[in-house]
Every structure is written in structure tokens, then in C-alpha cells.
Amino acid sequence: MKIAITGATGQLGSIVIEKLLLQTEANNIVALVRNPANATHLTAQNIEVREFDYDRPETLVPALSGIDKLLLISANEVGRRTPQHKAVIDAAKVAGVPYLAYTSLLRADTSPLGLAQEHRETEKLIQDSGLRYTFLRNNWYSENYLAGVAHTIEIGTLFGAAQDGRISSASRIDYAEAAAKVLTSTGHDNQTYELAGSQSFSLSELATLIGQAASKTINYQNLSAEEYTQGLTQAGLPAGLVEVIVDADIQTIQGAMYSDSQDLEQLIGRKTTNIQDAIKAAL
Ligand SMILES: NC(=O)c1ccc[n+]([C@@H]2O[C@H](COP(=O)([O-])OP(=O)(O)OC[C@H]3O[C@@H](n4cnc5c(N)ncnc54)[C@H](OP(=O)(O)O)[C@@H]3O)[C@@H](O)[C@H]2O)c1
């Protein structure tokens, strides 16, 4: 049984491989990477590394030779992802890969998030391909909310535009463990899992929890979409990323980041990492 992972040198892919190693032998795992020079740590663990660049079609079909299960971790260049994913799906068909799991987005079919469009398109391509599939519809990573935690503590204020919208995020480690479980067990063909945290929080509660962890009062300040856009832009974030972050908060108000699905905790057999532990890890 050969299980191949795209984006194997990325943040999620790296943890998927760690989790797979707990379930199967290293020689069952194939790491598909854009740049093999960045994957020597995987070779050292007896994991086969194959070059695989979505933008270089000639690398795709050969790298998928003999693969029984493929995990397509969604690419990270927003706006270019549908053709990149299509290239992988087409190559999987040509190479005779029978099964593909794809890291999608929570409720991708109905989500109002701007990011959902490419996931919808990719899910359709996969369904139309005739391959057996599993959609791992990941909600937001908790890490997204904690990337600037040191700065938040320094200034005593958490900024956002999500009002009191609730967020059922989970940590990369939770989503990675679910992916590894799906890849190493049966019964997941043509299933769609809505993967979200066991608990939810608002940004105001997050500010309080960060304050508790740092022994300091942290206030949440809610901004309008325009004010938040301006603030993030002035902080030096690229326009595309600012758009994604502000859109996520605005859609959070309407419930786009909330889910009471238990698919994730059922797959991993435990509650997801709670936000307090994610804060501690970030600190
Ligand atoms: N749910 C969420 O909150 C959330 C947040 C952010 C992103 N995402 C999505 O989830 C994915 C995984 O998250 P992550 O944190 O692991 O992101 P990441 O660390 O940026 O990993 C993305 C991976 O995609 C690979 N990649 C990008 N372009 C490629 C190409 N042309 N050919 C082959 N590989 C390519 C990268 O290769 P290199 O290692 O060579 O760079 C990297 O390994 C992201 O790509 C994005 O689609 C979800």
C-alpha cells in the first residue's frame, strides 16, 4: 500500500507524515514535494521523496506511479489553485491512482467565504474524475488566530472584525491526524467530512484567554471591514492576504466559521486541541 502526500514539506503535510508514521511503515509513504532539496529529513526517515510540482506537468504522472492512495493538500496560491489541482487530478487518472483525498474547506459547497470557490471547483473536478475520493473539509486553523499573539500581548489589544461570531477552529495537528486516519483505514470512499473544532470561541473570548495565558489584560477591539483592512495593510500584509483575513472575519459574523459537526473528533477519537492549549503552544 503506497500512500502519497502532496505538499509534504508544508506545515500540514509535515504533520500528516508524522502521524502516518505512527500508523504505517515508512516504506508505505511517498512524499511528493516541489523541491526535493528541502526533504532530506524525510529521506533520512526512509520515506521515498518524489519531485512533484503542480506547475510542471511533466513531474506529475511519473511521481504517481504505483500510488494506491493520494492526499492532495490544497495549494497555497489563491487564484491559481483550480488549474493546479486539475493538473494533479488529471495526472492521478492517467497514472491509475484509484483514490484521492482532498483537503477542502468547511461546507465548501455553500460557504460564503471567497476562498470557497476554488475548493468547490476542485471538489467538482474530483467527483467528475470518477476516482474514489474523500473530502476533508477543514475549518480554519487555530494557528491563524495566534500568528500575531506576541504583538497582541505587547499592545494589550486583539483587533478583528468578526463581532461576536463564533469560531470552531482546530489545530493543524488535529486535521493532520484525521487525514492520516482516513488514509490508513477503510470506509471513507466518497465521503465528505466537515472537520471543525470540538469547541468554539468568539474573538472577545479569545482576547480574554490570551490575557489569562499572558497574565495581562487583553481587550478585543472590533473594527469595521474598512478599518481592519486599513490596519492590516498598514502593518505591511500583502493585499491578497488582507482580503482573505477580512473576508473571513466578516463571514464569521454570519456563522461561516462555526460548526457543531463532530466528524473531526470522531475521526481522531478525541476532542480537538482546545484553544487554551493552542495559545500555550503559540506562546
Ligand atoms: N484551514 C485553514 O485555516 C488554512 C489556512 C491556510 C492554508 N490553508 C490551505 O491548506 C493548505 C495546507 O496548509 P499549510 O499550512 O500546510 O500550508 P503551507 O505550509 O503553505 O503548505 C502548502 C504546501 O503546498 C506546496 N505547494 C505550493 N505550490 C506548489 C506547487 N506548485 N507544486 C507543488 N507543491 C506546491 C508547498 O510546497 P513547498 O513546501 O515547496 O513550499 C507546501 O508544501 C494550504 O496550501 C491552503 O490551501 C488552510
The ligand as an ORCA input file, in Angstrom:
! r2SCAN-3c Opt
* xyz 0 1
  N      -7.807     25.861      7.027
  C      -7.023     26.910      7.147
  O      -7.110     27.708      8.094
  C      -5.962     27.137      6.144
  C      -5.052     28.164      6.353
  C      -4.048     28.335      5.426
  C      -3.983     27.499      4.328
  N      -4.889     26.519      4.150
  C      -4.860     25.603      2.991
  O      -4.310     24.382      3.461
  C      -3.117     24.088      2.721
  C      -2.112     23.456      3.665
  O      -1.849     24.362      4.723
  P      -0.362     24.563      5.227
  O      -0.473     25.353      6.460
  O       0.372     23.280      5.211
  O       0.215     25.487      4.059
  P       1.729     25.593      3.581
  O       2.657     25.370      4.730
  O       1.832     26.880      2.846
  O       1.898     24.354      2.597
  C       1.488     24.395      1.271
  C       2.229     23.296      0.538
  O       1.856     23.361     -0.832
  C       3.035     23.167     -1.598
  N       2.935     23.776     -2.912
  C       2.593     25.034     -3.211
  N       2.666     25.233     -4.542
  C       3.082     24.070     -5.068
  C       3.376     23.647     -6.394
  N       3.296     24.475     -7.427
  N       3.738     22.360     -6.577
  C       3.837     21.518     -5.545
  N       3.615     21.853     -4.257
  C       3.240     23.120     -4.036
  C       4.112     23.875     -0.808
  O       5.382     23.417     -1.245
  P       6.762     23.954     -0.592
  O       6.917     23.154      0.683
  O       7.752     23.669     -1.613
  O       6.557     25.413     -0.329
  C       3.753     23.444      0.613
  O       4.342     22.218      0.919
  C      -2.681     25.430      2.142
  O      -1.895     25.227      0.997
  C      -4.005     26.093      1.859
  O      -4.592     25.621      0.667
  C      -5.863     26.309      5.039
*
